[in-house]
Amino acid sequence: MEELFGLRGNVALVTGSTRGLGEVAAKALAKAGADVVVCGRNPGDLKRVSDEIRKIGRDSEGLLLDVTSKASIEECVARALRRFGRIDILVNNAGVNHRVPVLDFPEEKWDLIIDTNLKGYFLTAQAVVPQMIERGYGKVINISSILGGVGLPNQVAYAASKGGVNQITKVMALEWAKLGVRVNAIGPTYFETDLVKQLRNDPERFNFINERTPMGRWGYPPELEGIVIFLAAPASDFITGQVIYIDGGWTVW
Ligand SMILES: NC(=O)c1ccc[n+]([C@@H]2O[C@H](COP(=O)([O-])OP(=O)(O)OC[C@H]3O[C@@H](n4cnc5c(N)ncnc54)[C@H](OP(=O)(O)O)[C@@H]3O)[C@@H](O)[C@H]2O)c1
C-alpha cells in the first residue's frame, strides 16, 4: 500500500488551504506522508493549519499567497522552494463565487472570479511546474466543480471559470504528458464550507441539492481525502487529463 498511496518524501503546495476543501486536501496529503506548504491570505489561519499539520507529524510552513497577483504567486513559490527544495504536488484550489443572474452580474465580480479560479490556477502552474519538469515527475490537481460540466442559474462567472479549469487541465496534461507531470481535475458537488454557507442555510436550495443528487445528499468534506491522495500518489501515475467528479452521481444524468 505504501508503494501505491504513500507520499513520504513528497512536498505538496495547496492554494487556499487555510479553510474549507483546501484545508481538507492539505491535511489528507500530510496524513499520506507529504510535507505541506499551506497557502492563503489570512496569517492566523496559515499558522493554525500548518501547526495542525506538524501535529500530524509532517513538516509544514504557512505562506502568504494571493492568487490574483502574479508577483504574490512567484514570491510564494520561491519561498516554498527555498524552504523545502522542491514541490512535487500542486493542488490548485483557491476559489471564490458570487451568485446573481447574468443580467445583474457586476463586471468586477466577473473579473475577480476568473482571476482567482482560472487565471490563478494557470499562473500558479506556470510558477510551480518547471521544477517538476526538471526532475521528470510531478502531480497537478486542479479543483474544479460539477459547474465545470453542467450549468446552473446565477453562476455565470463561476461556471465559466470551472469549465475553463477542465479545459486547461487537458491542455496542461497533453503538454506535459511525456515530461512526467500528470494533471487531473476533481469536480466536487456541494460540500459544506464557507463558500456555500448561504445555500446551506436556505432550506429551498438545500433541499433542491439533496433532491437533484442521486445519492440524496451533500458531500462531507472528509470524503474529498481519498481522491486527493489517489491523484497525488503513484497509484494514479498512468492517469492524466481527467476530470473526476465527486458528486454522489449528480453529473451522471
Ligand atoms: N464547497 C463546495 O461545495 C465546492 C464545490 C465544488 C467546488 N468547490 C471548489 O473547491 C475550492 C475550495 O472551495 P471551498 O468550498 O473550500 O471554499 P472556502 O471555504 O471559501 O475556502 C476558499 C479558500 O480559497 C482561498 N482564497 C480565496 N481567494 C484567494 C486568493 N485570491 N488568493 C489565495 N487564496 C484565496 C481562501 O483563503 P483566504 O483565507 O485567504 O480567503 C480559502 O482558503 C474552490 O476552487 C471551489 O470552487 C467547492
Ligand as a Chemical Component Dictionary entry (heavy atoms), coordinates in Angstrom:
data_LIG
# 
_chem_comp.id                   LIG 
_chem_comp.type                 NON-POLYMER 
_chem_comp.pdbx_formal_charge   0 
_chem_comp.three_letter_code    LIG 
# 
loop_
_chem_comp_atom.comp_id 
_chem_comp_atom.atom_id 
_chem_comp_atom.alt_atom_id 
_chem_comp_atom.type_symbol 
_chem_comp_atom.charge 
_chem_comp_atom.model_Cartn_x 
_chem_comp_atom.model_Cartn_y 
_chem_comp_atom.model_Cartn_z 
_chem_comp_atom.pdbx_ordinal 
LIG N1  N1  N 0  -17.617 23.783 -1.192 1  
LIG C1  C1  C 0  -18.178 23.322 -2.285 2  
LIG O1  O1  O 0  -19.344 22.916 -2.274 3  
LIG C2  C2  C 0  -17.413 23.261 -3.571 4  
LIG C3  C3  C 0  -17.996 22.576 -4.659 5  
LIG C4  C4  C 0  -17.302 22.492 -5.849 6  
LIG C5  C5  C 0  -16.050 23.058 -5.973 7  
LIG N2  N2  N 1  -15.505 23.722 -4.921 8  
LIG C6  C6  C 0  -14.193 24.317 -5.120 9  
LIG O2  O2  O 0  -13.324 23.966 -4.078 10 
LIG C7  C7  C 0  -12.367 25.008 -3.880 11 
LIG C8  C8  C 0  -12.367 25.410 -2.412 12 
LIG O3  O3  O 0  -13.658 25.853 -2.087 13 
LIG P1  P1  P 0  -14.175 25.897 -0.567 14 
LIG O4  O4  O 0  -15.588 25.491 -0.608 15 
LIG O5  O5  O -1 -13.228 25.197 0.304  16 
LIG O6  O6  O 0  -14.141 27.478 -0.319 17 
LIG P2  P2  P 0  -13.842 28.304 1.024  18 
LIG O7  O7  O 0  -14.209 27.520 2.218  19 
LIG O8  O8  O 0  -14.497 29.618 0.787  20 
LIG O9  O9  O 0  -12.257 28.468 1.004  21 
LIG C9  C9  C 0  -11.660 29.148 -0.069 22 
LIG C10 C10 C 0  -10.165 29.141 0.111  23 
LIG O10 O10 O 0  -9.604  29.854 -1.009 24 
LIG C11 C11 C 0  -8.780  30.872 -0.504 25 
LIG N3  N3  N 0  -8.750  32.028 -1.397 26 
LIG C12 C12 C 0  -9.774  32.727 -1.914 27 
LIG N4  N4  N 0  -9.327  33.714 -2.694 28 
LIG C13 C13 C 0  -7.966  33.636 -2.661 29 
LIG C14 C14 C 0  -6.920  34.380 -3.253 30 
LIG N5  N5  N 0  -7.163  35.433 -4.056 31 
LIG N6  N6  N 0  -5.657  34.005 -3.029 32 
LIG C15 C15 C 0  -5.377  32.959 -2.227 33 
LIG N7  N7  N 0  -6.311  32.230 -1.615 34 
LIG C16 C16 C 0  -7.596  32.567 -1.840 35 
LIG C17 C17 C 0  -9.341  31.227 0.868  36 
LIG O11 O11 O 0  -8.312  31.786 1.640  37 
LIG P3  P3  P 0  -8.454  33.154 2.441  38 
LIG O12 O12 O 0  -8.496  32.749 3.867  39 
LIG O13 O13 O 0  -7.229  33.865 2.046  40 
LIG O14 O14 O 0  -9.733  33.825 1.987  41 
LIG C18 C18 C 0  -9.734  29.849 1.380  42 
LIG O15 O15 O 0  -8.629  29.186 1.922  43 
LIG C19 C19 C 0  -12.759 26.142 -4.828 44 
LIG O16 O16 O 0  -11.996 26.080 -6.001 45 
LIG C20 C20 C 0  -14.212 25.834 -5.123 46 
LIG O17 O17 O 0  -14.639 26.349 -6.343 47 
LIG C21 C21 C 0  -16.151 23.844 -3.713 48 
# 
loop_
_chem_comp_bond.comp_id 
_chem_comp_bond.atom_id_1 
_chem_comp_bond.atom_id_2 
_chem_comp_bond.value_order 
_chem_comp_bond.pdbx_ordinal 
LIG N1  C1  SING 1  
LIG C1  O1  DOUB 2  
LIG C1  C2  SING 3  
LIG C2  C3  SING 4  
LIG C2  C21 DOUB 5  
LIG C3  C4  DOUB 6  
LIG C4  C5  SING 7  
LIG C5  N2  DOUB 8  
LIG N2  C6  SING 9  
LIG N2  C21 SING 10 
LIG C6  O2  SING 11 
LIG C6  C20 SING 12 
LIG O2  C7  SING 13 
LIG C7  C8  SING 14 
LIG C7  C19 SING 15 
LIG C8  O3  SING 16 
LIG O3  P1  SING 17 
LIG P1  O4  DOUB 18 
LIG P1  O5  SING 19 
LIG P1  O6  SING 20 
LIG O6  P2  SING 21 
LIG P2  O7  DOUB 22 
LIG P2  O8  SING 23 
LIG P2  O9  SING 24 
LIG O9  C9  SING 25 
LIG C9  C10 SING 26 
LIG C10 O10 SING 27 
LIG C10 C18 SING 28 
LIG O10 C11 SING 29 
LIG C11 N3  SING 30 
LIG C11 C17 SING 31 
LIG N3  C12 SING 32 
LIG N3  C16 SING 33 
LIG C12 N4  DOUB 34 
LIG N4  C13 SING 35 
LIG C13 C14 SING 36 
LIG C13 C16 DOUB 37 
LIG C14 N5  SING 38 
LIG C14 N6  DOUB 39 
LIG N6  C15 SING 40 
LIG C15 N7  DOUB 41 
LIG N7  C16 SING 42 
LIG C17 O11 SING 43 
LIG C17 C18 SING 44 
LIG O11 P3  SING 45 
LIG P3  O12 DOUB 46 
LIG P3  O13 SING 47 
LIG P3  O14 SING 48 
LIG C18 O15 SING 49 
LIG C19 O16 SING 50 
LIG C19 C20 SING 51 
LIG C20 O17 SING 52 
# 
